[in-house]
């Protein structure tokens, strides 16, 4: 008589051992810590300040609008590691994407190896398949050969456009679509100056007015002028899962 209970126990033990081996292997890969900017980690020093600002600001807007995180990391060399395994290790350590939706994408470039990979979180594997990633890498290949900064920016922009569609503006496009953005910023600054002047006058009044003054400043924080309000979403990683889906290429 076959003892299914014993077989299930053995199968479970084997699965746990394999899972532990995979986890230990991934942990053994030395990957950099997340940067303070999170969306950009230029460890190979190939990105211009302007490109880094572009990626940072665009990824923040993209996350607020779509709940997905697109991160760019450059390294000098993979060493003995494979590009695919290294990119998964980075994505997992940085916890790119939300743990519930798994909507995260890592663009990893190894300078000395002349390799690039678009690592796709499980939440995007249906909509952003390997073929799309491959086309983006091939389309950016010549630009990458000539200029890494321009090439990475091209890959990034194509990925974001593919995910967000034509309705999502990139960098300077967003400013062009909102010609009054500078005027709005000037208005906010003017409002802060006026409220600050009112607050200083209120300080010389009695205790009741002082309480009103505190109330006024509390509401300024609530409106988000000094960062008290704003989006509830964090710009840090949420623990999204990656299963090895994506596309790789050489340039």
DASUL-V593437 format. One record per residue. N is the residue number from 1. RES is the residue in one letter. OMEGA is omega in whole degrees, -180 to 180 (* if undefined). D_LAST is the distance of its C-alpha to the last C-alpha in whole Angstrom. Layout:
BEGIN
n=N res=RES omega=OMEGA d_last=D_LAST
n=N res=RES omega=OMEGA d_last=D_LAST
END
This chain:
BEGIN
n=1 res=X omega=-178 d_last=60
n=2 res=X omega=180 d_last=56
n=3 res=X omega=-177 d_last=56
n=4 res=X omega=-179 d_last=53
n=5 res=X omega=179 d_last=53
n=6 res=X omega=-180 d_last=52
n=7 res=X omega=179 d_last=49
n=8 res=X omega=179 d_last=48
n=9 res=X omega=-180 d_last=48
n=10 res=X omega=180 d_last=46
n=11 res=X omega=178 d_last=43
n=12 res=X omega=-180 d_last=43
n=13 res=X omega=179 d_last=43
n=14 res=X omega=180 d_last=40
n=15 res=X omega=-180 d_last=38
n=16 res=X omega=180 d_last=39
n=17 res=X omega=179 d_last=38
n=18 res=X omega=180 d_last=35
n=19 res=X omega=179 d_last=34
n=20 res=X omega=179 d_last=35
n=21 res=X omega=180 d_last=33
n=22 res=X omega=-180 d_last=30
n=23 res=X omega=-180 d_last=31
n=24 res=X omega=-180 d_last=31
n=25 res=X omega=180 d_last=28
n=26 res=X omega=-180 d_last=26
n=27 res=X omega=-178 d_last=29
n=28 res=X omega=178 d_last=28
n=29 res=X omega=-179 d_last=24
n=30 res=X omega=179 d_last=24
n=31 res=X omega=-179 d_last=23
n=32 res=X omega=176 d_last=23
n=33 res=X omega=176 d_last=26
n=34 res=X omega=180 d_last=26
n=35 res=X omega=178 d_last=26
n=36 res=X omega=177 d_last=29
n=37 res=X omega=179 d_last=27
n=38 res=X omega=-175 d_last=26
n=39 res=X omega=179 d_last=23
n=40 res=X omega=173 d_last=21
n=41 res=X omega=-175 d_last=20
n=42 res=X omega=-177 d_last=18
n=43 res=X omega=177 d_last=19
n=44 res=X omega=179 d_last=16
n=45 res=X omega=-180 d_last=18
n=46 res=X omega=-177 d_last=15
n=47 res=X omega=176 d_last=17
n=48 res=X omega=178 d_last=20
n=49 res=X omega=-179 d_last=23
n=50 res=X omega=179 d_last=23
n=51 res=X omega=178 d_last=20
n=52 res=X omega=177 d_last=21
n=53 res=X omega=180 d_last=25
n=54 res=X omega=-180 d_last=23
n=55 res=X omega=-179 d_last=21
n=56 res=X omega=-176 d_last=25
n=57 res=X omega=-180 d_last=27
n=58 res=X omega=-179 d_last=25
n=59 res=X omega=177 d_last=25
n=60 res=X omega=178 d_last=29
n=61 res=X omega=-179 d_last=30
n=62 res=X omega=180 d_last=28
n=63 res=X omega=179 d_last=29
n=64 res=X omega=-176 d_last=33
n=65 res=X omega=-173 d_last=32
n=66 res=X omega=-179 d_last=31
n=67 res=X omega=-180 d_last=31
n=68 res=X omega=-178 d_last=27
n=69 res=X omega=176 d_last=25
n=70 res=X omega=-174 d_last=22
n=71 res=X omega=178 d_last=20
n=72 res=X omega=178 d_last=17
n=73 res=X omega=174 d_last=17
n=74 res=X omega=177 d_last=14
n=75 res=X omega=180 d_last=15
n=76 res=X omega=-177 d_last=15
n=77 res=X omega=177 d_last=14
n=78 res=X omega=-175 d_last=15
n=79 res=X omega=-180 d_last=18
n=80 res=X omega=-176 d_last=19
n=81 res=X omega=174 d_last=18
n=82 res=X omega=-178 d_last=16
n=83 res=X omega=-177 d_last=14
n=84 res=X omega=-178 d_last=16
n=85 res=X omega=-180 d_last=19
n=86 res=X omega=-178 d_last=18
n=87 res=X omega=177 d_last=17
n=88 res=X omega=180 d_last=21
n=89 res=X omega=178 d_last=22
n=90 res=X omega=-178 d_last=21
n=91 res=X omega=-179 d_last=22
n=92 res=X omega=-179 d_last=26
n=93 res=X omega=180 d_last=26
n=94 res=X omega=179 d_last=26
n=95 res=X omega=-178 d_last=28
n=96 res=X omega=179 d_last=25
n=97 res=X omega=-180 d_last=27
n=98 res=X omega=-177 d_last=31
n=99 res=X omega=-180 d_last=33
n=100 res=X omega=-177 d_last=35
n=101 res=X omega=-179 d_last=32
n=102 res=X omega=-179 d_last=29
n=103 res=X omega=178 d_last=27
n=104 res=X omega=177 d_last=24
n=105 res=X omega=177 d_last=20
n=106 res=X omega=172 d_last=18
n=107 res=X omega=-175 d_last=15
n=108 res=X omega=178 d_last=13
n=109 res=X omega=175 d_last=10
n=110 res=X omega=-172 d_last=11
n=111 res=X omega=-175 d_last=10
n=112 res=X omega=179 d_last=11
n=113 res=X omega=-178 d_last=9
n=114 res=X omega=-179 d_last=6
n=115 res=X omega=177 d_last=6
n=116 res=X omega=179 d_last=8
n=117 res=X omega=171 d_last=11
n=118 res=X omega=-179 d_last=14
n=119 res=X omega=-172 d_last=17
n=120 res=X omega=176 d_last=20
n=121 res=X omega=-177 d_last=24
n=122 res=X omega=-179 d_last=26
n=123 res=X omega=-179 d_last=28
n=124 res=X omega=-173 d_last=25
n=125 res=X omega=177 d_last=24
n=126 res=X omega=-175 d_last=27
n=127 res=X omega=179 d_last=26
n=128 res=X omega=-175 d_last=22
n=129 res=X omega=-177 d_last=21
n=130 res=X omega=-178 d_last=18
n=131 res=X omega=179 d_last=17
n=132 res=X omega=178 d_last=17
n=133 res=X omega=179 d_last=15
n=134 res=X omega=180 d_last=13
n=135 res=X omega=180 d_last=13
n=136 res=X omega=180 d_last=13
n=137 res=X omega=179 d_last=9
n=138 res=X omega=-180 d_last=9
n=139 res=X omega=-177 d_last=11
n=140 res=X omega=-173 d_last=9
n=141 res=X omega=-178 d_last=6
n=142 res=X omega=179 d_last=7
n=143 res=X omega=177 d_last=9
n=144 res=X omega=180 d_last=6
n=145 res=X omega=-176 d_last=6
n=146 res=X omega=-173 d_last=9
n=147 res=X omega=-176 d_last=11
n=148 res=X omega=-180 d_last=10
n=149 res=X omega=179 d_last=13
n=150 res=X omega=-179 d_last=13
n=151 res=X omega=179 d_last=10
n=152 res=X omega=178 d_last=11
n=153 res=X omega=178 d_last=15
n=154 res=X omega=178 d_last=14
n=155 res=X omega=-179 d_last=12
n=156 res=X omega=-178 d_last=16
n=157 res=X omega=179 d_last=18
n=158 res=X omega=178 d_last=17
n=159 res=X omega=-179 d_last=18
n=160 res=X omega=179 d_last=21
n=161 res=X omega=179 d_last=22
n=162 res=X omega=-178 d_last=21
n=163 res=X omega=-174 d_last=24
n=164 res=X omega=-179 d_last=26
n=165 res=X omega=-176 d_last=27
n=166 res=X omega=-178 d_last=28
n=167 res=X omega=-179 d_last=30
n=168 res=X omega=-177 d_last=28
n=169 res=X omega=179 d_last=28
n=170 res=X omega=170 d_last=25
n=171 res=X omega=-177 d_last=26
n=172 res=X omega=178 d_last=28
n=173 res=X omega=-179 d_last=28
n=174 res=X omega=178 d_last=31
n=175 res=X omega=-180 d_last=32
n=176 res=X omega=179 d_last=33
n=177 res=X omega=-179 d_last=34
n=178 res=X omega=-176 d_last=37
n=179 res=X omega=-179 d_last=38
n=180 res=X omega=-177 d_last=41
n=181 res=X omega=180 d_last=39
n=182 res=X omega=179 d_last=40
n=183 res=X omega=178 d_last=43
n=184 res=X omega=179 d_last=43
n=185 res=X omega=178 d_last=42
n=186 res=X omega=179 d_last=45
n=187 res=X omega=179 d_last=47
n=188 res=X omega=179 d_last=46
n=189 res=X omega=179 d_last=47
n=190 res=X omega=179 d_last=50
n=191 res=X omega=179 d_last=51
n=192 res=X omega=-180 d_last=50
n=193 res=X omega=-180 d_last=52
n=194 res=X omega=-179 d_last=55
n=195 res=X omega=178 d_last=55
n=196 res=X omega=178 d_last=55
n=197 res=X omega=178 d_last=58
n=198 res=X omega=-179 d_last=60
n=199 res=X omega=-179 d_last=59
n=200 res=X omega=178 d_last=61
n=201 res=X omega=-179 d_last=64
n=202 res=X omega=-179 d_last=64
n=203 res=X omega=-178 d_last=64
n=204 res=X omega=-179 d_last=67
n=205 res=X omega=-176 d_last=69
n=206 res=X omega=-174 d_last=71
n=207 res=X omega=-179 d_last=69
n=208 res=X omega=178 d_last=69
n=209 res=X omega=178 d_last=67
n=210 res=X omega=177 d_last=65
n=211 res=X omega=178 d_last=64
n=212 res=X omega=178 d_last=63
n=213 res=X omega=178 d_last=61
n=214 res=X omega=179 d_last=59
n=215 res=X omega=180 d_last=59
n=216 res=X omega=-179 d_last=57
n=217 res=X omega=177 d_last=55
n=218 res=X omega=180 d_last=54
n=219 res=X omega=176 d_last=53
n=220 res=X omega=177 d_last=51
n=221 res=X omega=180 d_last=49
n=222 res=X omega=179 d_last=49
n=223 res=X omega=176 d_last=48
n=224 res=X omega=-179 d_last=45
n=225 res=X omega=-180 d_last=45
n=226 res=X omega=174 d_last=45
n=227 res=X omega=-179 d_last=42
n=228 res=X omega=-179 d_last=45
n=229 res=X omega=178 d_last=44
n=230 res=X omega=-176 d_last=41
n=231 res=X omega=179 d_last=39
n=232 res=X omega=-179 d_last=40
n=233 res=X omega=178 d_last=36
n=234 res=X omega=177 d_last=34
n=235 res=X omega=177 d_last=31
n=236 res=X omega=-179 d_last=31
n=237 res=X omega=-179 d_last=29
n=238 res=X omega=177 d_last=32
n=239 res=X omega=178 d_last=31
n=240 res=X omega=-177 d_last=29
n=241 res=X omega=179 d_last=28
n=242 res=X omega=-177 d_last=24
n=243 res=X omega=179 d_last=25
n=244 res=X omega=178 d_last=21
n=245 res=X omega=179 d_last=20
n=246 res=X omega=-178 d_last=17
n=247 res=X omega=-180 d_last=13
n=248 res=X omega=178 d_last=10
n=249 res=X omega=176 d_last=7
n=250 res=X omega=-180 d_last=4
n=251 res=X omega=* d_last=0
END
